[in-house]
């Protein structure tokens, strides 16, 4: 590779950023339902997700994001069910590769009043429909594997 191109590429290279997400579930197997929320910018259906938090495990941070963005509480699994690659649009308009660790949250309660209640739409979907609404095939595969669904 041309040394100038290599230098230019390295100046603009941004390593993947780490985020975590909560797979909010009620029920099991084919009968499970998944809670999805609308993203603030593109309005597409996504899982509640956010950034690592100082002093919190990734699972604890995912649980906090689920509360703030969707108003759900329950039991979070401490181990990730896997991760998937995505892109995060930064404030400057550039897209940066992101690795998103996913943690299952078994929902026990849904509040009407929570920090982002006025900003987000949320809805429960049957698991297969939720997988179709999500635009990341890797995420749908993670969900199917976690719930032991035939693909």
Secondary structure as GFF3:
##gff-version 3
##sequence-region A 1 151
A	DSSP	alpha_helix	3	12	.	.	.	ID=ss1
A	DSSP	beta_strand	17	26	.	.	.	ID=ss2
A	DSSP	three_ten_helix	29	31	.	.	.	ID=ss3
A	DSSP	beta_strand	33	38	.	.	.	ID=ss4
A	DSSP	beta_strand	45	46	.	.	.	ID=ss5
A	DSSP	beta_strand	48	51	.	.	.	ID=ss6
A	DSSP	alpha_helix	58	70	.	.	.	ID=ss7
A	DSSP	beta_strand	72	76	.	.	.	ID=ss8
A	DSSP	beta_strand	82	89	.	.	.	ID=ss9
A	DSSP	beta_strand	95	110	.	.	.	ID=ss10
A	DSSP	beta_strand	122	126	.	.	.	ID=ss11
A	DSSP	alpha_helix	127	133	.	.	.	ID=ss12
A	DSSP	alpha_helix	137	146	.	.	.	ID=ss13
###
